[in-house]
C-alpha cells in the first residue's frame, strides 16, 4: 500500500522560510517521479516543482525556481520543498504526488 505523508507546514511570517517534507512508503522516489502542488483557497491546484527518478528537477516558473528548492534524501525516501522569502500569497495546502498517489497535504499559512 502506497502512502505519501507531507509534513513541515505551519504558520510563518512573511519573509521567513519553511521546508516541507514528503515521505513515501510503498513507493521509492529513486524509481518514480514526484511533484509538489499547492492549492490556495478558492483556487485550482497548481504545480510547483517536480523531480524525476534520476533526480532531475523541474520548476513551474522562473519565479518559483528562485524561491522554491526541491531536494531528495534517497536514504530516507523523502523529498523536500524549501520555500524562501515566503509571501502571504503562498498560503495554501501543499501536496506531494507520485505516480497516481497524493498525500493528505500540509497547510502553510503566511502572515503579513
C-alpha positions as CSV (number, residue, x, y, z in Angstrom):
1,X,0.0,0.0,0.0
2,X,1.4,3.3,-1.0
3,X,1.3,6.3,1.3
4,X,2.7,9.8,0.9
5,X,2.9,11.9,4.1
6,X,3.6,15.6,4.0
7,X,4.9,17.5,7.0
8,X,6.6,20.8,7.9
9,X,3.7,23.2,7.3
10,X,2.7,25.8,9.8
11,X,2.2,29.5,10.4
12,X,5.1,31.7,9.4
13,X,5.7,35.4,9.0
14,X,6.2,36.9,5.6
15,X,9.8,36.8,4.6
16,X,10.5,33.6,6.5
17,X,11.3,30.1,5.2
18,X,9.8,26.7,5.5
19,X,10.9,23.2,4.5
20,X,8.2,20.8,3.7
21,X,8.9,17.1,3.5
22,X,7.1,14.2,1.7
23,X,7.9,10.8,3.0
24,X,6.8,7.7,1.0
25,X,6.1,4.2,2.0
26,X,5.3,1.5,-0.5
27,X,6.9,3.6,-3.3
28,X,10.6,4.5,-3.9
29,X,11.3,8.0,-5.1
30,X,14.5,6.9,-6.7
31,X,12.3,4.9,-9.1
32,X,9.4,7.2,-9.5
33,X,8.9,10.8,-10.4
34,X,7.2,13.1,-7.9
35,X,5.9,16.6,-7.7
36,X,4.8,19.3,-5.3
37,X,1.5,21.1,-5.9
38,X,-0.4,23.6,-3.8
39,X,-4.0,24.8,-3.6
40,X,-4.9,28.1,-2.2
41,X,-8.4,28.9,-1.0
42,X,-10.8,29.3,-3.9
43,X,-8.1,28.5,-6.5
44,X,-7.2,25.4,-8.5
45,X,-4.4,23.1,-7.5
46,X,-1.2,24.3,-9.2
47,X,2.1,22.6,-10.0
48,X,5.2,24.0,-8.3
49,X,8.1,21.7,-8.8
50,X,9.0,18.1,-9.6
51,X,11.8,15.6,-9.6
52,X,12.1,12.6,-11.8
53,X,13.6,9.3,-10.7
54,X,17.1,10.3,-11.6
55,X,16.9,13.4,-9.5
56,X,16.4,15.9,-12.4
57,X,14.3,18.8,-11.3
58,X,11.7,21.0,-12.9
59,X,10.0,24.1,-11.7
60,X,6.8,25.7,-12.9
61,X,8.1,29.2,-13.4
62,X,11.3,31.1,-13.0
63,X,9.9,32.9,-10.1
64,X,9.1,29.7,-8.3
65,X,12.6,28.4,-9.1
66,X,14.0,31.4,-7.4
67,X,12.3,30.8,-4.1
68,X,11.5,27.1,-4.1
69,X,14.0,24.4,-3.9
70,X,13.2,20.7,-4.3
71,X,15.6,18.1,-3.0
72,X,15.7,14.4,-2.2
73,X,17.1,12.2,0.6
74,X,17.3,8.8,-1.0
75,X,18.2,7.0,2.2
76,X,15.1,8.4,3.9
77,X,12.9,8.1,0.8
78,X,11.9,11.7,1.4
79,X,11.6,14.7,-1.0
80,X,11.6,18.2,0.5
81,X,10.5,21.5,-0.7
82,X,12.2,24.5,0.8
83,X,10.4,27.8,0.4
84,X,12.2,31.0,1.0
85,X,11.0,34.6,1.2
86,X,7.5,33.5,2.0
87,X,4.6,35.7,1.0
88,X,1.0,35.8,2.1
89,X,0.1,34.6,-1.4
90,X,2.0,31.4,-0.6
91,X,-0.8,30.5,1.9
92,X,-2.1,27.2,0.7
93,X,-2.3,23.5,1.3
94,X,0.8,21.9,-0.2
95,X,0.6,18.4,-1.6
96,X,3.1,15.9,-2.9
97,X,2.2,13.4,-5.5
98,X,3.9,10.4,-7.1
99,X,2.6,8.0,-9.7
100,X,-1.2,8.3,-9.1
101,X,-0.9,8.8,-5.3
102,X,-1.4,12.0,-3.4
103,X,-0.6,12.9,0.2
104,X,-3.1,14.5,2.5
105,X,-1.5,17.9,2.3
106,X,0.1,20.2,4.8
107,X,-1.2,23.7,5.5
108,X,1.1,26.7,5.1
109,X,-0.1,30.0,6.3
110,X,1.9,33.1,5.8
111,X,1.1,36.2,7.9
112,X,1.8,39.7,6.7
